[in-house]
Amino acid sequence: MSTPRRLPRGRNALPLEEVARLQRERLCRAMAEAMAEEGYAGTSVEDVLKRARVSRLSFYRLFDSKLDCFTASLDRANELLLGWITDAIGTSGTGGDPVERYERALGAYFDMIEAEWAYARLCMVEVYAAGPGAVSHRSGIHEAMVALHAEVLGVTDEQGLLACHMLVAATVALTTPLAAENDREGLRSVGPQLVAYVRSLWNAGVFGAGTGPVSQRV
């Protein structure tokens, strides 16, 4: 477990907004790390405070409850994932082969899981223990992932959007049991399978207008 550095005090103190932002990040990471070891039910607010080295008063200035901090941690995990994927696909827009862009994005997804294992387990495993509210909150994150898939694959119609929804659902279904078992090697093996499947769907025109064999494209 990494030990957070104390924030500066006195004349060198940070603005209150920055202090709150840093404390929020520390608490979210502490929440993820604690639950990776103890699970949702076994993690208390006190456990999170000790890891983050943040006071109880500061915690309740930022969050209403353990669940509130948990959902913020889900959002933080999503921010990290989007950053990894954005870096992987670059800023060159939608040029090039869409399935190759998808492959780079998927590679970044698995890189993020490896680098941020605690956050990955929080999203894929502990969210179910946190209850219906947390699962519903994660559904909103999945919608953002669907939109990102659509952007990466150049989807332009409802048929393609439905295919992206199914692809996100399939990815979650394939990766969640492996994350629950801490099977990191097994997770990596999912990537090539997904890429091959997406290529076959693309060639079959499943992602809508502009996909499939050249002769069939609209």
C-alpha positions as CSV (number, residue, x, y, z in Angstrom):
1,M,0.0,0.0,0.0
2,S,1.4,3.4,-0.9
3,T,1.5,6.1,1.8
4,P,-0.1,9.4,0.8
5,R,2.0,12.5,1.4
6,R,0.6,15.0,3.8
7,L,-0.6,18.2,2.3
8,P,1.4,21.4,3.0
9,R,0.3,23.7,5.8
10,G,0.9,27.3,6.7
11,R,2.2,29.8,4.2
12,N,2.7,27.1,1.6
13,A,-0.9,25.8,2.0
14,L,-2.8,24.9,-1.2
15,P,-6.1,26.6,-2.1
16,L,-9.0,25.0,-0.4
17,E,-10.4,23.7,-3.8
18,E,-7.1,22.0,-4.6
19,V,-7.0,20.4,-1.1
20,A,-10.5,19.1,-1.5
21,R,-9.6,17.7,-5.0
22,L,-6.5,15.9,-3.7
23,Q,-8.3,14.6,-0.6
24,R,-11.1,13.3,-2.8
25,E,-8.6,11.4,-5.1
26,R,-6.8,10.0,-2.1
27,L,-10.0,8.8,-0.5
28,C,-11.2,7.2,-3.8
29,R,-7.9,5.3,-4.2
30,A,-7.9,4.3,-0.6
31,M,-11.5,3.0,-1.0
32,A,-10.4,0.9,-4.0
33,E,-7.3,-0.5,-2.4
34,A,-9.1,-1.4,0.8
35,M,-11.9,-3.2,-1.0
36,A,-9.4,-5.1,-3.2
37,E,-8.2,-6.6,0.1
38,E,-11.2,-6.8,2.3
39,G,-14.2,-6.5,-0.1
40,Y,-17.1,-4.0,0.2
41,A,-18.7,-5.5,3.3
42,G,-15.4,-5.8,5.1
43,T,-14.3,-2.3,4.5
44,S,-15.3,0.5,6.9
45,V,-15.0,4.3,6.5
46,E,-12.3,4.1,9.2
47,D,-10.2,1.7,7.0
48,V,-10.4,4.2,4.2
49,L,-9.4,7.1,6.4
50,K,-6.3,5.3,7.7
51,R,-5.1,4.5,4.2
52,A,-5.8,8.0,2.8
53,R,-4.5,9.7,6.0
54,V,-7.6,12.0,5.8
55,S,-9.7,13.0,8.8
56,R,-13.2,11.9,9.4
57,L,-14.4,15.5,9.3
58,S,-12.8,16.0,5.8
59,F,-14.3,12.7,4.6
60,Y,-17.8,13.9,5.5
61,R,-17.3,17.2,4.0
62,L,-16.7,15.4,0.7
63,F,-19.0,12.4,0.9
64,D,-22.3,11.6,2.6
65,S,-21.4,8.0,3.2
66,K,-19.3,5.0,2.4
67,L,-21.5,4.3,-0.6
68,D,-21.2,7.9,-1.8
69,C,-17.4,7.6,-1.7
70,F,-17.7,4.2,-3.5
71,T,-19.7,5.7,-6.4
72,A,-17.1,8.6,-6.6
73,S,-14.4,5.9,-6.9
74,L,-16.3,4.3,-9.8
75,D,-16.3,7.7,-11.5
76,R,-12.5,8.1,-10.8
77,A,-11.9,4.6,-12.3
78,N,-13.8,5.7,-15.4
79,E,-11.7,8.9,-15.7
80,L,-8.5,6.8,-15.5
81,L,-9.8,4.4,-18.2
82,L,-10.8,7.1,-20.6
83,G,-7.4,8.7,-20.2
84,W,-5.6,5.4,-21.0
85,I,-7.8,4.9,-24.1
86,T,-7.5,8.4,-25.3
87,D,-3.7,8.2,-25.1
88,A,-3.7,4.9,-26.9
89,I,-5.8,5.9,-29.9
90,G,-4.2,9.4,-30.1
91,T,-5.8,12.6,-31.3
92,S,-5.9,11.8,-35.0
93,G,-9.7,11.6,-35.1
94,T,-11.4,8.7,-36.9
95,G,-8.8,8.0,-39.6
96,G,-7.4,4.6,-40.3
97,D,-8.8,1.1,-39.9
98,P,-11.6,1.2,-37.2
99,V,-10.9,-2.3,-36.0
100,E,-7.2,-1.5,-35.5
101,R,-8.3,1.6,-33.5
102,Y,-10.5,-0.7,-31.4
103,E,-7.6,-3.1,-30.9
104,R,-5.4,-0.2,-29.5
105,A,-8.3,0.9,-27.3
106,L,-8.9,-2.6,-26.0
107,G,-5.1,-3.0,-25.3
108,A,-5.3,0.2,-23.2
109,Y,-8.3,-1.2,-21.4
110,F,-6.3,-4.2,-20.3
111,D,-3.2,-2.1,-19.6
112,M,-5.3,0.0,-17.2
113,I,-6.7,-3.1,-15.5
114,E,-3.2,-4.3,-14.9
115,A,-1.9,-0.9,-13.7
116,E,-5.0,-0.1,-11.6
117,W,-6.0,-3.5,-10.3
118,A,-7.8,-2.1,-7.2
119,Y,-9.9,0.2,-9.3
120,A,-10.6,-2.6,-11.8
121,R,-11.9,-5.0,-9.1
122,L,-13.9,-2.1,-7.6
123,C,-15.7,-1.6,-10.9
124,M,-16.1,-5.3,-12.0
125,V,-16.5,-7.2,-8.7
126,E,-17.2,-5.0,-5.6
127,V,-19.9,-3.0,-7.3
128,Y,-22.3,-5.9,-7.0
129,A,-21.7,-6.1,-3.2
130,A,-22.3,-2.3,-2.9
131,G,-25.9,-2.8,-3.9
132,P,-28.4,-1.7,-6.6
133,G,-27.6,2.0,-6.4
134,A,-23.9,1.3,-7.2
135,V,-24.8,-1.1,-10.1
136,S,-27.2,1.5,-11.5
137,H,-24.5,4.2,-11.2
138,R,-22.1,1.9,-13.1
139,S,-24.7,1.5,-15.9
140,G,-24.2,5.2,-16.6
141,I,-20.5,4.6,-17.0
142,H,-21.3,1.7,-19.4
143,E,-23.3,4.2,-21.5
144,A,-20.2,6.3,-21.7
145,M,-18.2,3.3,-22.8
146,V,-20.8,2.5,-25.5
147,A,-20.4,6.1,-26.8
148,L,-16.6,5.6,-26.8
149,H,-16.9,2.3,-28.8
150,A,-19.1,4.1,-31.3
151,E,-16.5,6.8,-31.7
152,V,-13.6,4.4,-32.1
153,L,-15.5,2.2,-34.6
154,G,-17.0,5.2,-36.5
155,V,-20.6,4.0,-35.9
156,T,-23.2,6.3,-37.4
157,D,-26.6,4.6,-37.0
158,E,-28.8,2.8,-34.5
159,Q,-27.8,-0.7,-35.7
160,G,-24.2,0.1,-35.0
161,L,-25.0,1.6,-31.6
162,L,-26.8,-1.6,-30.6
163,A,-23.8,-3.6,-31.7
164,C,-21.6,-1.4,-29.4
165,H,-24.0,-2.0,-26.5
166,M,-23.7,-5.7,-27.0
167,L,-19.9,-5.5,-27.3
168,V,-19.6,-3.6,-24.0
169,A,-21.9,-6.1,-22.3
170,A,-19.9,-9.0,-23.8
171,T,-16.6,-7.5,-22.6
172,V,-17.9,-7.0,-19.1
173,A,-19.3,-10.6,-19.0
174,L,-16.0,-12.1,-20.2
175,T,-13.7,-10.0,-17.9
176,T,-15.7,-9.9,-14.6
177,P,-15.3,-13.6,-13.6
178,L,-11.6,-13.5,-14.3
179,A,-11.2,-10.3,-12.2
180,A,-13.2,-11.9,-9.4
181,E,-10.7,-14.8,-9.5
182,N,-7.7,-12.5,-9.7
183,D,-6.8,-14.2,-13.0
184,R,-4.7,-11.5,-14.7
185,E,-3.2,-13.9,-17.3
186,G,-6.7,-15.0,-18.2
187,L,-7.8,-11.5,-18.6
188,R,-5.1,-10.8,-21.2
189,S,-6.2,-13.8,-23.2
190,V,-9.6,-12.3,-23.7
191,G,-8.2,-9.4,-25.8
192,P,-7.3,-11.3,-29.0
193,Q,-10.6,-13.2,-28.9
194,L,-12.5,-9.9,-28.8
195,V,-10.5,-8.3,-31.6
196,A,-11.1,-11.3,-33.8
197,Y,-14.8,-11.3,-33.0
198,V,-15.1,-7.5,-33.7
199,R,-13.3,-8.0,-37.0
200,S,-15.8,-10.7,-38.0
201,L,-18.7,-8.5,-37.0
202,W,-17.3,-5.5,-38.9
203,N,-16.8,-7.6,-42.1
204,A,-20.4,-8.9,-41.7
205,G,-21.7,-5.3,-41.6
206,V,-23.1,-5.6,-38.0
207,F,-21.8,-2.2,-37.0
208,G,-24.2,-0.5,-39.5
209,A,-23.7,1.8,-42.5
210,G,-20.1,2.0,-43.7
211,T,-19.1,-1.3,-42.4
212,G,-18.8,-4.7,-44.0
213,P,-17.3,-5.6,-47.4
214,V,-16.6,-2.6,-49.6
215,S,-19.1,-3.8,-52.2
216,Q,-21.9,-3.7,-49.6
217,R,-21.2,-0.4,-47.9
218,V,-23.7,2.4,-48.0
